[in-house]
Amino acid sequence: MPAPIVKQNTGNSLDLVDIKEIRGNVVIVNGGSLRQIVMVSGVNFALKSEDEQTLIVQAYQNFLNSVDFPLQIIIHSRKVNIDSYVQNLLLRKENEPSPLLQSQIEEYANFIKEFIEKNAIMEKSFLLVVPFYPTGGGVAETTKAATGLFSSMLGGKKSTPPGGAAKQNDEEAEIVFKENSEQLSQRTNQVISGLTSIGLDASILENQELVELFYNFYNPQTVERGTIAPQDKSQEHAS
């Protein structure tokens, strides 16, 4: 008799992703630590004069010396997405009364699509990852410690009605998350302020932009769904 086939547990693909949740423009990593990601504009250093290069290097050195927490610098390359651009061209063609211009717009749109298909046009994104590690480990551990502290101060555990314990824990976890997010935001604002002093534009990626970024990270062979183009919020966060 043939040997019985034993079904192997291959696990869940989500186990390979070290992201628990994204909310409030914050990435919550498995284990409880938090991340905010800052997109930074590039600068053509080679086109600067010697004096300008010296000033940029000195400003960058001062920025690094002012940071007392770890930073991760990422240069992310990906194909240029032109879907929305081509769609706008075709929409303009439909609204164009001149048959000649309609034909020219269609030819131009087809040229752009064929050119991108034959030539991989890449764009680079410059990202800074700002971390925050809650005291004593992850968010769950911090919540547990805070609960124990409050209990000892109040002289013991409070009686909780049936079904209320989970709600109470959720409320405490939310308080801890907000406190940790505020401390993370302070770090991020410090980073953005330092980058602004170098002459660079920087802005925090928001929830949808973070989802798109990680989608592209984990699906490098697929066509990008869109283009990350966060609004310029550097002045808002630097203030």
Residue pairs with C-beta under 8 A, 6 or more apart in sequence:
17 214
17 218
18 29
18 30
19 27
19 28
19 29
19 30
19 214
20 28
20 29
20 30
21 27
21 28
22 28
22 207
22 210
22 211
23 207
24 177
24 181
24 207
25 36
25 204
25 205
25 206
25 207
25 210
26 34
26 35
26 36
26 181
26 184
27 34
27 35
27 36
27 37
27 210
28 34
28 139
28 177
29 35
31 137
31 138
32 134
32 137
32 138
32 139
32 140
32 141
32 142
33 131
33 132
33 133
33 134
33 138
34 131
34 132
34 134
34 180
34 181
34 184
35 129
35 130
35 131
35 132
35 184
36 129
36 130
36 184
36 185
36 187
36 188
36 204
36 205
37 127
37 128
37 129
37 130
37 204
37 205
37 210
37 213
38 127
38 128
38 129
38 130
38 188
38 191
38 192
38 195
38 202
38 203
38 204
38 205
39 125
39 126
39 127
39 202
39 203
39 204
39 205
39 209
39 228
39 230
40 126
40 127
40 128
40 195
40 200
40 201
40 202
41 126
41 200
41 201
41 202
42 124
42 126
43 56
43 199
43 200
45 53
45 56
48 56
56 198
56 199
59 197
59 198
59 199
60 198
62 194
62 197
63 194
63 195
63 197
63 198
66 190
66 194
67 190
67 191
67 194
69 130
69 131
69 187
70 131
71 128
71 129
71 130
71 191
72 128
72 129
72 131
73 126
73 127
73 128
73 129
74 126
74 127
74 128
74 129
75 124
75 125
75 126
75 127
76 124
76 125
76 126
76 127
76 213
76 216
76 217
77 122
77 123
77 124
77 125
78 122
78 123
78 125
78 216
78 220
78 224
79 116
79 120
79 121
79 122
79 123
79 223
79 224
80 116
80 121
80 122
80 123
80 227
81 223
81 224
81 225
81 226
81 227
82 112
82 113
82 116
83 226
84 226
84 227
85 112
86 109
86 112
86 113
89 105
89 108
89 109
89 112
90 105
90 106
90 109
92 105
93 101
93 102
93 105
93 106
93 109
96 102
96 105
125 228
127 205
127 213
128 191
128 195
128 202
130 184
130 187
130 188
130 191
131 184
132 180
132 183
132 184
132 187
134 141
134 142
134 176
134 180
135 142
135 145
136 142
136 145
139 173
139 176
139 177
139 180
140 173
142 176
142 180
143 169
143 172
143 173
143 176
146 172
146 175
146 176
147 169
147 172
151 157
160 168
188 204
188 237
189 237
189 238
191 202
192 202
192 203
192 204
192 234
192 237
192 238
193 237
193 238
195 202
195 234
196 202
196 234
196 238
201 232
201 234
202 234
202 237
203 230
203 231
203 232
203 233
203 234
203 237
204 230
204 233
204 237
205 213
205 228
205 230
206 230
209 228
209 230
212 224
212 225
212 226
212 228
213 228
215 225
216 224
216 225
